[in-house]
Amino acid sequence: MVFNTGASLLDGIVLAVVAKAPEGAYGYKITQDIREMIDISESTLYPVLRRLQKDGCLTVCDRQYGGRNRRYYIVTERGREQLEDYRKSWEIYAKKISEIFRGCPEARDGMR
């Protein structure tokens, strides 16, 4: 079964993956890392990277690799703050959803 990955969740996942590489990560590597968790295409990833860059959560730099330029994405301080907000929100959300799946009545009352 596949669950829909909304824009906010995808933003959080991308920030988390890029944050694991303090020196930055390039698009193909980011895609491969995310594919270990969820199915994503590069055509889905690059608009997310551009949006996060536009929002000030990522910065980019080009570096030479094998005679070509490779664009690296680096999480900014604003991006780290946003990632922490995503983490906190996810923990609350995931706990409530897990409780619902387990059939806990108190979870259903808290979701109203």
C-alpha positions in Angstrom: 0.0 0.0 0.0 1.2 3.5 -0.9 0.4 6.6 1.2 0.3 10.0 -0.5 3.3 12.1 0.4 2.1 15.7 0.7 4.3 18.7 0.0 5.1 19.5 3.6 6.1 15.9 4.4 8.3 15.8 1.3 9.9 19.1 2.2 10.7 17.6 5.6 12.1 14.4 4.2 14.3 16.3 1.7 15.6 18.6 4.4 16.4 15.6 6.7 18.3 13.9 3.9 20.3 17.0 2.9 21.0 17.8 6.6 22.8 14.5 7.0 25.5 15.8 4.6 27.1 18.9 6.2 29.2 19.5 3.1 26.0 19.4 1.0 24.4 16.8 -1.3 23.7 16.7 -5.0 20.3 16.0 -6.6 20.9 12.4 -7.8 22.3 11.4 -4.4 19.4 13.0 -2.6 17.0 11.1 -4.9 18.7 7.8 -4.2 18.7 8.3 -0.4 15.0 9.2 -0.4 14.2 6.2 -2.7 15.4 3.9 0.1 12.4 5.1 2.1 9.7 6.1 -0.5 9.3 6.1 -4.3 10.3 9.4 -5.7 11.4 10.6 -9.2 13.9 13.2 -10.0 11.1 15.2 -11.7 9.4 15.3 -8.3 12.5 16.1 -6.4 13.8 19.1 -8.3 10.8 21.4 -7.8 11.0 20.6 -4.1 14.7 21.6 -4.0 13.9 24.8 -5.9 11.0 25.6 -3.5 13.2 25.0 -0.4 15.9 27.2 -2.0 13.4 30.0 -2.7 12.1 29.8 0.9 15.6 30.2 2.2 15.9 26.7 3.6 18.6 25.5 1.2 21.5 27.2 -0.5 23.3 25.9 -3.5 26.9 25.8 -4.7 28.4 24.3 -7.8 31.5 22.1 -7.6 33.6 20.5 -10.2 33.3 16.7 -10.3 34.7 14.6 -13.2 35.1 17.6 -15.4 31.5 18.8 -14.9 29.8 21.1 -12.5 27.6 19.3 -9.9 25.1 21.4 -7.9 25.2 20.8 -4.2 22.4 21.7 -1.8 23.2 22.8 1.8 20.7 23.3 4.6 20.7 26.9 5.9 20.0 27.9 9.5 16.4 28.7 8.5 16.2 25.2 7.0 17.5 23.6 10.2 14.8 25.5 12.1 12.1 24.4 9.7 13.4 20.8 9.9 13.1 20.8 13.6 9.5 22.1 13.3 8.8 19.3 10.9 10.3 16.7 13.2 8.2 17.9 16.2 5.0 18.0 14.1 5.7 14.6 12.7 6.2 13.0 16.1 2.8 14.3 17.3 1.1 13.3 14.0 2.6 9.9 13.8 1.8 9.1 17.4 -1.9 10.0 16.8 -2.2 8.1 13.6 -0.5 5.0 15.2 -3.0 5.2 18.1 -5.9 5.3 15.7 -4.6 2.3 13.8 -4.3 0.5 17.1 -7.8 1.5 18.0 -7.1 3.6 21.0 -10.3 5.7 21.9 -8.3 8.5 23.4 -6.6 9.1 20.0 -9.9 9.5 18.3 -11.0 12.0 20.9 -7.8 14.1 20.5 -8.2 14.3 16.7 -11.5 16.1 16.8 
